[in-house]
């Protein structure tokens, strides 16, 4: 369990965690969750093909949790309306602070 698939998954996991930790806004956080979903699938494949069932099982659960994050941050119509309103307010606040 030390091949290119695992390295891709590990690097992707670090980038996704960085996107979420950086708090660059809802869209960036949402894309962090998308990346987490992709690498969770990679970890599941890796775990299943190498007999590492704990890794596969853990990432199956993480995939579900991260898919919920994608829904919350990128796909939910209600949250999308909130995001649009927040972006408008953010632009207004930046103009007030700068001007």
Secondary structure, 3 states (H helix, E strand, C coil): CCCHHHHHHHHHHHHHHHHHHCCCCHHHHHHHHHHHHHHHHHHHHHHHHHCCHHHHHHHHHHHHHHHHHHHHHHHCHHHHHHHHHHHHHHHHHHHHHHC
